[in-house]
Amino acid sequence: MSRVVIVRYRTRSDAAEENSRLVEAVFASLAELRPDGMSYTTYRLADDGSFVHFAHFDGEENPLATLPAFAQFQRNLVDRCIEPPAPTEATIVGSYNSTG
């Protein structure tokens, strides 16, 4: 079974750089561990404080949940936000030349 989870939130302007740094640490961990059956992409939107994460993984367990860097990222996320994270599951309708 394949799952797609999309999370969108908006950080305070003074917390956007810290949030980016914490997200980059998650990607560094993923690059080191290279979990199978997963793709993950994060976008920082043009308003400078909004972020959108796309996670696509096989199975029920999200591999991110096992990463210490992801736990660190999540630790104070709500405190960095002015719009809290809003996760939702999604179904892929189509994809063209996806890099994820």
Rosetta blueprint (number, residue, H / E / L):
1 M L
2 S E
3 R E
4 V E
5 V E
6 I E
7 V E
8 R E
9 Y E
10 R E
11 T E
12 R L
13 S H
14 D H
15 A H
16 A H
17 E H
18 E H
19 N H
20 S H
21 R H
22 L H
23 V H
24 E H
25 A H
26 V H
27 F H
28 A H
29 S H
30 L H
31 A H
32 E H
33 L H
34 R L
35 P L
36 D L
37 G L
38 M E
39 S E
40 Y E
41 T E
42 T E
43 Y E
44 R E
45 L L
46 A L
47 D L
48 D L
49 G L
50 S E
51 F E
52 V E
53 H E
54 F E
55 A E
56 H E
57 F E
58 D E
59 G L
60 E L
61 E L
62 N L
63 P H
64 L H
65 A H
66 T H
67 L L
68 P H
69 A H
70 F H
71 A H
72 Q H
73 F H
74 Q H
75 R H
76 N L
77 L H
78 V H
79 D H
80 R H
81 C E
82 I E
83 E E
84 P E
85 P E
86 A E
87 P E
88 T E
89 E E
90 A E
91 T L
92 I L
93 V L
94 G L
95 S L
96 Y L
97 N L
98 S L
99 T L
100 G L
